[in-house]
Amino acid sequence: MTTDVLSINIVKAKKSRIHELDFDNLSFGKVFADHMYCVDYKDGAWKDPSITPYENISISPALSAIHYGQSIFEGMKAYKNDKGEVLLFRPQENFKRMNISAHRMAMPEITEEIFMEGLLNLVKLDQDWIPSKEGAALYVRPFMFAIDDYIGVKASDKYKFMIFTTPVSAYYGKPVKVMVDPKHIRAVQGGVGYIKVSGNYGRSLYPSKVAQEKGYDQILWTDSQEHKYVEESGTMNLMFVIDNVLITPPLGDTILAGITRDSVLTLARDWGMKVEERKISVDEVIAAIKSGKIQEAFGTGTAATIAHISHIGKDDICYELPQLTKDHFSKKVSKELDDIRKGRVADRHNWVVKVS
């Protein structure tokens, strides 16, 4: 057992499982690296940070998170550059957003030291699990959940914060088809749509299943009041290029402040592209498809990165979007982001953190 400068107890796995991994045939989120990071919150403080071999954890049937939903998470990716150095993309933004989620869910906020030092130590320890294949990465999952064994509706007194990692390929292997759902909703004003709470994703599974049975990959979610305005799609923020203008719904309490979303908008403005963060209706999108004014539509997210949208379905009609070329904005910004993440171009916004 060794101890780092911040008193993180590190117990290394006696034998790595990396030889079981086929790096040429990665799926998403099914194989996990050798170690995990864990910190417990009790008596009003975060205590006993440790990195141990990845394994199952024991929980009580009365676990508060299971019954009352105090469970939040984040997602980011680790890469290697051509020198073999390990790089993380904007992890401080994940730290900030996790605390926004914690605050809304009446959970304790995490200190930057607990979050960042645990993250850096874990990724450094399992850096051999980072794939080198284009389009692949080491996905990093920080999460926190209530651990009181108590059946009563109240905020828990105890919590567990953990991080584990998984080598992944692309989340979407091809352009996606999305369907406008005229009935179900993802988020409501005054709710928790702007944070990464587990229940947001659980409530989307049935409508997504119905869409998939109709041949679509994801739901295109609309506002809860009129089912008129575009909001998100599955694991992604949404963007449209219409008449050379990049349009995306504005942030609010029903839309997640995506880190990839912010990165794409920043680069677009750097390149002198006109950007509009405004309400955009489904009817406006469909009209732009019919008139030929829409040039592309795509989703942005850590898991999805840049996911091109090939079709949008509404009222049992499937509308096809233009096929993409290397000159389309989403193709160019996807390449630029990948080059920044892997240290191939200048990091003008100081987005990349090197794991030393």
N, C-alpha and C positions, 0 to 999 in steps of 0.2 A: 504494500500500500504506500502511495506517495501523496503528498499534500502540496497544492500549489500556493502561490503567494496570498491568495484570498481564502485559504483554508477550505478549499473544495477537496473533500476526500475522494481520491480516485482509486478505484479497484479495477484493474484491467482484466479483460476476459482471458481465461487460461488458454483458449484456443479460438482463433478467428474462424468465422463461418464464411469468409469472403470467397473461398474456393468453391462454394456451392452456387455462386452467382454467375450467370451467363451475361456478361456485359453487352453482348451483341443482340440479346433478345430480352430487353428490359420491359416489364409492364409498369403500371403506375401504382405505387403504394402497396405492394404485396410482399416485398422482401426488405428486411430492416437491418441496419448496420449493427455492429457489435455492442455498442454502448448506449446508455441513456442517462440523462441528467435529471436530478430530482431534488426539490427543496420543499419543506413543509412549513406551513404557516400555523402557528399555535401561540396562545398567550400573547397575541398582539404583535408578533414579529416573525419574520422569515428566519428559519433555523436549519442547521445541519445540511448544507448543500453537498451533494455527492454525485459522482459519476460511477456507475456500476455496469456490469454486463446487462445487455438487453434481455429482459425476461418478463413473464407475466407478473401482475401484481395482485395481491389478495385484497378483496373489498368486502364490506358488510352488505347483506341484502337490504339494510336500511340506509344505505349510502344516500346522503342528501341530494347529490347531483342527479342521481337516477330519478328520484321522485319529484324534484322541484326545479331541475333544469339549470342550476348554476354551473355552467360549463362553457368556457370560451377558448378560442385558439387563434393561432396565427400560422402563416406559411411563408417561407422564403426559400431561396436556393443558394447552394454553394457550387463554385466552379473552379477550374484550374486554368491558369494561363499557360502560354507556351514554355515558360520557365519552370512549370510545375508548382508555382505558388498558388495557394488557396485564397479565393476571393469570395466575399459575400456582397450582395447587392442591396444597399440601403437598409441594413438591419436596424438602424436606430429608428426608422419609421415604423417598423414592426413593433419595436418596443413601445413607442408612443401610442400606437393604435391599440395595443393590448391593454394598456392602462386606461384608455378611453372605454374599452369594453368592460374592464373590471369595475370602473366607477359606475357605469350604467347598471351593472348586474349586482351592485352592493357587495362587491368582492374587494379584497385588499389589493392595492396597487403594488407593483413589483419595483424594486429599486433597479436603477440602471446597472449597478454592479452585479446584482444577482442575475439579471437577464443576460447582459453582454459577456461577462466573464464565463458564465456557464456555457453559453453558446460557443464562444471562441475555443474553450478547452475541449468541448465535445467534438466540434468539427475538426479540430487539429488532431485529436486522437483517432478519428475514423476517416482521415483524409484519403486513405487508399480506396475507400468506397466511392469516391467521386468519379463518375464516368468521364471518359475523354471524348466519346463519340459526339458528333454534332447533334444538337437538339436534345441531349441528355444532360442531367445534372443530379446533384445530391439535394433532394427535397428535405427541408428542415421543418419540423412541426413542433412549435412551442404550444403548450396548452395548460389550462388551470381548471380545477374542478373542486367542488365542495366535498369534504370528506367526513362531516359529522354523521354518526349513525343515530339518527333521530328522526322520528316521524312527526313532523310538525312544521307548518308553513312559516318559516323564518329564514333569514340569512344565516348561513353556517358560521360557526366560530372557527373552524379549521379548514384548511385548503391544501391542495398539493399542486405544485407547479412542476411541469416536466418538459423535457425536450427529447425527441428521438429523431432519427434521420432514415431516409430511404432513397436508394438510387432509382431514378426514374427516367423514362423516355418521355416523348411529347404526350401531353394529356389528350390532345386531339390529333389523330394521325392524318386527318384530311379536313378540308373545309366543312363547316357544320351547317346543318339545316335547323332553323329555329321556327317555332310555332307560337303565334299570338294566342294567349289563353284568355278567353272572354269572360271567364267565371271566377277562377281562383286568384288569390293575391299572395304576394310574397311578404309585403311589409305595409304598415299603416302609419300615418302621421302620429307622432307621439310614442311610437313603438320602438323596436330595437333593430330595424332594418339597416341602420348605419354602423352596427357593430358586428363582430364575428362571434355570435353566440350560436351554439350548436343547434338550437331549435329552429333557427332560420332555415337551415338546410333540411332538417327533418320534415318540415311542413311542405317543402317543395317536392318531395319524392313522389307522391301520388300523381300530381299533375304532370310531372316529368315522365312518369311511367306511361300515362295515357298518350302523351306526345310521341314517345318512342314507339308505341304500338301503331301509331299512324305514320311512322317512317321518319320522324324528326329526332334530332339529337338533344335539343334543349327547348325550354320554354322562353319566349320573349315576354318578360313580365311587364305589366302596365300599372298605372297608378290605381290605388284602391277605391277612389271615389267615382271616377268616370270610366275606367278601363280605356282611356283615350291616349295617354302619354306614355312613351317608352321609358322604362326605368333600367332594368338589368336583364341578364340572361344567364341562368344557372350559376356558374362560378365566375362570371365575367361582368365588367362594365361594358357598355356598348358605345360604339362610335360609328359615324357615317360621314362619308365624303360626298357632298352634293355641290355641284358647280365649283369644285376646287376649294370648298370651305369645309373644315373639319368641325363636325357638330357632335356634341355629347350632352346628355342630360346633366343638369346642375346638381351639385351635391346637396343633400338635405338629410332629414332623419329617416328617409326610406331607401337611401342609396349609400353603399359602402364607399368610403374614400380610398379607392384603390391606389396602391403604390405604383403599379405599372401604368395605370390611368394617368397619374400625375406625371410620370416620366415621359409618356408619349406626348402629352400636351406641352410639356416643357420643350421637348425637342422640336415639335411642330412650330412653336413660337420662335425658337432659335433659328429655324430655317426660313422664317418670314411667311409662314403659312397663316392664313386667316383662320382663327379658332373662335367658335361660339359655344359657350356653355349655357345652354338654354333648353327650355322644354321643346321637345319634338314629338309630334303626334304620330301614331301608326299610320293615319291617313296621309300625312305628309310624306312619310317614307314610301308608302305604296304608290302615291302619285309620282314621286321622283323616279321610282322603278319604271312605271308605265311610260313616262316622258323621256326616259333615257338620261335624266340629269344626275342620277346617282351613279357614282363611279365605283364605290366600294362600301362595304359594311364589315365591321370586325369587332371582336370582343377582346378585352385586355384583362389580364390577371396573372398572378404568380404561377399558378398551375398551368393555365391555358397559354401563358405568354401573349402572343398575338394569334388569335384564332379567326381565320377568315370565314365569313358567312357566305354560303353559296345560294341559299334559298330562304325565303321568309314565307311562312304559311299563315293565311288569315281567311276565316269563313270558308274553309274547305278548298281554297284556291292557293296553289303553291307558286309563288313568284320567284323567278330566277334572276340572280344578280349577275353583273358582268364578270367574265373570267378575268383573273388577275395576271398581270405581267410584272416583271422585275421593276418596272418604272412606277407602279402604283405606290402610294404613300405607305400603306401598311407593310408592304414588302420591304421598302427602304428603311422604315423605322424599326422593323423587326431585326433587320441585319445590324443596324446601328446599335440597338440595345444589346444584342448578342456580342458585338465587338467590344462594347464598353464593359459588359460583365466579365469578359474573358481577357481584358487588358490589351486588346489589339488596337484601340484608338484612345485618344486623350480623354480622360475623365474630367471634363470641364466643370462639372457640378459637384465633384467630390462625393459621388454616390458609392464608390467601391471601398470596401474595408478589407484590408489584407490580413489574413490569419497568420500571425508571425509565431 
